[in-house]
Amino acid sequence: MAEVTSKKVEESNGESLFVLDAAVIGAGVAGLYQLYQLREQGLNVRAFDTAGGVGGTWYWNRYPGAKFDSASYIYQYLFSEELYKGWSWTEKFPGQPEIERWMNYVADTLDLRGDIQFDTTIESAHYDEDRGRWTLTTVAGQVIDTQFLVGCCGMLSAPMSDLFEGQSSFKGQIFHTARWPRETVELKGKRVGVIGNGATGIQVIQTIAPEVGELKVFIRTPQYVNAMNNPQYGPAEVEEYKSKFEYFQERLPNTFAGFEFNFDNGAWADQTPEQRQAVLERIWNNGSLELWIASFSEMFFDEDVNEQVSEFVRNKMRERLKDKELCDLLIPTDYGFGTHRVPLESGYLEAYHLPHVSIVSVKDNPVKRITPEGIQLTDGTTHQFDVIILATGFDAGSGALTRIDIRGRDGRSLKEQWQQDITTTMGLQICGYPNLFTTGAPLAPSAALCNMTTCLQQQTEWITECIQHLRTNDLQVIEATREAEDAWVKHHDETADATLVTKTNSWYMGSNIEGKPRRLLSYIGGVGAYRQKCTEVADQGYPGFEMH
Ligand code: NAP
């Protein structure tokens, strides 16, 4: 086994230089577990995070109404029964404050805090081929020298927050949802404008609508929604879900999307219209993401099936909206249900029945700029506000990594490369960037079609095992080959192109950002199938990866 060579040395100017075996960027769901595993393996490892605390997504997204869309009992670490059973959720879909407390519980229970450096942004990461090591530099000028670099930066962590001309001129308060302040933001009685109605915007809108003085929602693309059923949990419910720990451990990594449910409803073609309707009704009433990722898989491939499921959901929305004009503005007609993220909601549609809530359609009259008074549209109309909320999403998948100046072999820049074409090898490594591992990265199953904790545990465990393999065999460097990367990209694209997801515009395809190369950012072949492929690679001694 290779020796642990790392140490922390003092430089002459008094600045400490960390010499590490592994540096982990991010202290969210992936980062905490990656740090834990590599430390357990005996590596000198340290995590770095821009945030002032742990949680990643659940640290930053503290906007009103932020909550889980995965059930709390499966959005969990499953490697430790003690850790799982040591925490009790108060409801099926808890809110951000409870989730952030849980992430702190995880960090404390695993005693991770001492190995995390908060308030630290990694600005650059450069690979030195001669030494086979990475040099990281922080915004504050600190230098870190490490053999392995693991990106646990999140798939949805680079907010599209500086989007409109004139934003800084606004005289009121303006917030991106993923940079919501820790302090209470007073919205009572205020005139509020919300741009964006994705999963985030919907949670914000339904939460603030009752308290604000006036709410205008700027909608470009309407959303299919699925009503959430959120039972509260007392001791009996908690005991019940905890008793299924072993079942979840076995089940979650092997389903299509890492949830407890799977496509177990039989083939669409084998059923009568009445039988299909009964299945859809039953699942609809469960009030979870099941309708989307575990009703009928044909919905992702067959336009006719997709249209029938879409119409089922449209009818559910019509029943609640009643008003024809609201139906026209809020019910999608030009893309199919499930071809991008389906948000869960609680009273979102009813919020538009409130007299002080209105919709501004920006489909044909886009937002032009932010003025000192409010939001100006292309036709010159200005809407005046005290507060503007940008629920405008993220530079998903690639943004977290391209916002760092990452240079691989021969000084190649990941940012420049991904401006042309976004590729990875199974989302775990990138050809040209030795000893760099990634999680929640493009071309692996991730936020788009996966319960994040399921996917991130599997990915970090694969990385841990891979590093262990190198050390056991006295190998210093690993890099995905060009052939392996090309083969993965080809398989990924073929799998994606067989579905309707690639025909719809959304962050899944990178189309929320002008000029971003178009490719489905998440692997859609299924979490179980992906896991199997990754395991095979490891079991066969990492074919497709060069090691020395
Ligand atoms: P998003 O899905 O990308 O939605 C962004 C919204 O902003 C869209 O409605 C988009 O309209 C709109 N928008 C962007 N630029 C605009 C512009 N210039 N003018 C007008 N509208 C504009 O982002 P998100 O809602 O933050 O959600 C991102 C992902 O985060 C979700 O898909 C989900 O995976 C995750 N999420 C998870 C949870 C949870 O699990 N609890 C909660 C929230 C979010 P267009 O559609 O027309 O582009």
Boltz pocket constraint, residues with backbone or C-beta under 6 A from the ligand:
constraints:
  - pocket:
      binder: B
      contacts: [[A, 66], [A, 67], [A, 68], [A, 69], [A, 70], [A, 156], [A, 163], [A, 195], [A, 196], [A, 197], [A, 198], [A, 199], [A, 200], [A, 201], [A, 203], [A, 218], [A, 219], [A, 220], [A, 221], [A, 341], [A, 362], [A, 366], [A, 367], [A, 391], [A, 392], [A, 393], [A, 394], [A, 447], [A, 448], [A, 505], [A, 507], [A, 512]]
      max_distance: 6.0
